[in-house]
Amino acid sequence: MIPACSQRGMTFVEVLAALALLSMLVAATSSLTSHIARVSADRQAEATVRSALGATVDLITADLDAWSAAQTAIDQGESDRPPVVTTVDGVEILFSTDENRPARVVTYRFDELSGRLTRADTTDESDQPRDLMGRITRFEVSVTETGGSSGDELLLIEIATEHGITRSAAVYLPPSEPRNG
């Protein structure tokens, strides 16, 4: 038989202390896990915004490049450069008319209240206008002279998101002939 004084068990206070340490360890692990999940979600959201913004800027750049190429192909003696119209809420890119086709107009509109950017194209009548991107805080269109002696102008479109990410698209405008009269 084992004497009673040599048997040692855990007292109630020791059990409570062990449970308190265990609960602090579980709480710290849980807090760290939720912080890592939040950071991961934020980075994923930022990556999604960067991807959507990149696709949007690529589409705008493709439209501007197509417009610029169409203007380069036109004999400037026959026609002035069709305007790029900047509006309060966006930009309209007016393409030249061909003999067999109606004029093409690509319109980008920014709804400041909802932060949505839409695109409409007169050559594609399906689901017009279509949403390109949301959560935009700024959509600015400007035409500026580049400062050279040739009088080149640059069309610049800047887009900023609520994540603080900014991208831009730019194209040199073909020179327009001064009108006589």
Buried (B, 14 or more C-beta within 10 A) or exposed (E): EEEEEEEEEEEEEEEEEEEEEEEEEEEEEEEEEEEEEEEEEEEEEBEEBBEBBEEBBEBBBEBBEBBBEBBEEBEEEEEEBBEBEBEEBBBBBBBBEEEEEEEBBBBBBBBEEEBBBBBBBBEEEEEEEEEBBBBBBEBEBEEEEEEEEEEBBBBEBBBBBEBEBEBEBBBEBBEBEEEEE
